[in-house]
Amino acid sequence: MRGKASGIGKDSTDSYISFGRRVRCYVDREAYGDGEKESLRTAVAAAETLSVTGGSAGFRGDVLILKDCKAKVVAADEKK
């Protein structure tokens, strides 16, 4: 999935990136150190485009849940 995230937060012990009110991507904790998490927070605050991959864990109410996500900021030359 690729787009501008609407927020980033923490749910219990897991961090997540949300895309609108209907998609929540839980970030793979082991794949990110504090520096990577801070760069994701900065990217979300600056409304930069993110590329996120993960597996569907189903729906929680009307929200699509993706687990074990990996996220990266899309470089300007990758945007189309």
Contact map, one row per residue, 1 for C-alpha under 8 A:
11100000000000000000000000000000000000000000000000111000000000000000000000000000
11110000000000000000000000000000000000000000000011110000000000000000000000000000
11111000000000000010000000000000000000000000000011100000000000000000000000000000
01111100000000000010000000000000000000000001001111000000000000000000000000000000
00111111000000001111000000000000000000000001001111000000000000000000000000000000
00011111000000001111000000000000000000000001001000000000000000000000000000000000
00001111100000001110000000000000000000000001100000000000000000000000000000000000
00001111110000111100000000000000000000001001000000000000000000000000000000000000
00000011111000111000000000000000000000000000000000000000000000000000000000000000
00000001111111110000000000000000000000000000000000000000000000000000000000000000
00000000111111110000000000000000000000000000000000000000000000000000000000000000
00000000011111000000000000000000000000000000000000000000000000000000000000000000
00000000011111100000000000000000000000000000000000000000000000000000000000000000
00000000011111110000000001101000000000000000000000000000000000000000000000000000
00000001111011111000000001101000000000000000000000000000000000000000000000000000
00000001111001111100000111100000000000000000000000000000000000000000000000000000
00001111100000111110000111100000000000000000000000000000000000000000000000000000
00001111000000011111111110000000000000000000000000000000000000000000000000000000
00111110000000001111111100000000000000000000000000000000000000000000000000000000
00001100000000000111111000000000000000000000000000000000000000000000000000000000
00000000000000000111111100000000000000000000000000000000000000100000000000000000
00000000000000000111111100000000000000000000000000000000000001110000000000000000
00000000000000000111111110000000000000000000000000000000000000111100000000000000
00000000000000011110111111000000000000000000000000000000000000111100000000000000
00000000000000011100001111100000000000000000000000010100000000001111100000000000
00000000000001111000000111110000000000000000000000000000000000001111100000000000
00000000000001111000000011111000000000000000000000000000000000000011111000000000
00000000000000000000000001111111000000000000000000000000000000000011110000000000
00000000000001100000000000111111100000000000000000000000000000000001000000000000
00000000000000000000000000011111100000000000000000000000000000000000000000000000
00000000000000000000000000011111100000000000000000000000000000000000010000000000
00000000000000000000000000011111111110000000000000000000000000000000000000000000
00000000000000000000000000001111111110000000000000000000000000000000000000000000
00000000000000000000000000000001111111000000000000000000000000000000000000000000
00000000000000000000000000000001111111100000000000000000000000000000000000000000
00000000000000000000000000000001111111110000000000000000000000000000000000000000
00000000000000000000000000000001111111111000000000000000000000000000000000000000
00000000000000000000000000000000011111111100000000000000000000000000000000000000
00000000000000000000000000000000001111111110000000000000000000000000000000000000
00000000000000000000000000000000000111111111000000000000000000000000001110000000
00000001000000000000000000000000000011111111100000000000000000000000000000000000
00000000000000000000000000000000000001111111110000000000000000000000000000000000
00000000000000000000000000000000000000111111111111000000000000000000000010000000
00011111000000000000000000000000000000011111111100000000000000000000000000000000
00000010000000000000000000000000000000001111111100000000000000000000000000000000
00000000000000000000000000000000000000000111111100000000000000000000000000000000
00011100000000000000000000000000000000000011111110000000000000000000000000000000
00011000000000000000000000000000000000000011111111000000000000000000000011000000
01111000000000000000000000000000000000000010001111100000000000000000000011000000
01111000000000000000000000000000000000000010000111110000000000000000001111000000
11100000000000000000000000000000000000000000000011111000000000000000001111000000
11000000000000000000000010000000000000000000000001111100000000000000111100000000
10000000000000000000000000000000000000000000000000111110000000000000111000000000
00000000000000000000000010000000000000000000000000011111000000000111110000000000
00000000000000000000000000000000000000000000000000001111100000000111100000000000
00000000000000000000000000000000000000000000000000000111110000011110000000000000
00000000000000000000000000000000000000000000000000000011111000011110000000000000
00000000000000000000000000000000000000000000000000000001111100011100000000000000
00000000000000000000000000000000000000000000000000000000111111111000000000000000
00000000000000000000000000000000000000000000000000000000011111111000000000000000
00000000000000000000000000000000000000000000000000000000001111100000000000000000
00000000000000000000010000000000000000000000000000000000001111110000000000000000
00000000000000000000111100000000000000000000000000000000001111111000000000000000
00000000000000000000011100000000000000000000000000000001111101111100000000000000
00000000000000000000001111000000000000000000000000000001111100111110000000000000
00000000000000000000001111000000000000000000000000000111110000011111100000000000
00000000000000000000000011110000000000000000000000000111100000001111100000000000
00000000000000000000000011111000000000000000000000000110000000000111110000000000
00000000000000000000000011110000000000000000000000011110000000000111111000000000
00000000000000000000000000110010000000000000000000011100000000000001111100000000
00000000000000000000000000100000000000010000000001111000000000000000111110000000
00000000000000000000000000000000000000010000000001110000000000000000011111000000
00000000000000000000000000000000000000010010000111100000000000000000001111100000
00000000000000000000000000000000000000000000000111100000000000000000000111110110
00000000000000000000000000000000000000000000000000000000000000000000000011111110
00000000000000000000000000000000000000000000000000000000000000000000000001111110
00000000000000000000000000000000000000000000000000000000000000000000000000111110
00000000000000000000000000000000000000000000000000000000000000000000000001111111
00000000000000000000000000000000000000000000000000000000000000000000000001111111
00000000000000000000000000000000000000000000000000000000000000000000000000000111
